[in-house]
Amino acid sequence: MDQFERAATRAIVTCGPKEAVERLGVNADDGLAAQEVDRRRQISGPNELAKTEEETACAKFLEQLKEPLILLLFASAVVSSLLGQYDDAISIAVAVLIVTTIAYIQESNSARTLEALAGLVPPRCLVVRSGLPAADVAAADLVPGDVVVMSTGDRVPADCRLVAAVELVVDESSLTGESEPVSKSRDWTGDLPTTDQVPLAECRTILFAGTFVRFGRGRAVVITVGAKTEVGAAAQELESLEPGRTPLQQGMDALGRKLSAASIAVIVVIGLVGLLR
């Protein structure tokens, strides 16, 4: 069985359905045997997106307080309070609260986006195995080579290559952003792609995990599962990106650097004056 890193490759998108099932080492009518499913699961792992250890809301908020400027402002607020300048202390505390709240909200939004991507994969699906009629199984148990059956109202459980389709129309807006549903077919009818990686919008022979079947029915062979699906790759890229700094945060960072440099300079001057005396 050839191992495809991504489903949207020229070899798998443009080949015929017969060649596709041969590449994946499966019979499209009978599906995989139970022993073969177990063997492939050990190689591919579960059909789930990787989950990171989730921090509590309190821990996420306290994480924002570790910024150097935030610590410097906190120290200033404490000093102001000790000197009886309560108005200044309150003003500094409010500024710190605003900055940390903005950073916390931004990070929380990124976490919710990852959760939404993970929720696109359906909990169960119909799978043909060992020559038996399609049975309802957990989507997390899918492996490359599994034969899945889908119809109107189903959500695609993994990246699959179509081997049969009847008036199949799929909504791919969750993945490509296209508002119009697209027709799918088991046969490639376009021009041969010039690059090995085919644009997702042109993969009419592929069903992508998380997309929604608007009309028709079809049978497809699973190519990739879990993090190797297109939605899994998108989740990994999103998780690896550092949240961008807001203009306010960028201004506070610049101010923090200037204040830190000024503070160090003052400390050095005071130390030298003390030594001279």
Disulfide bonds with the S-S distance in Angstrom:
none
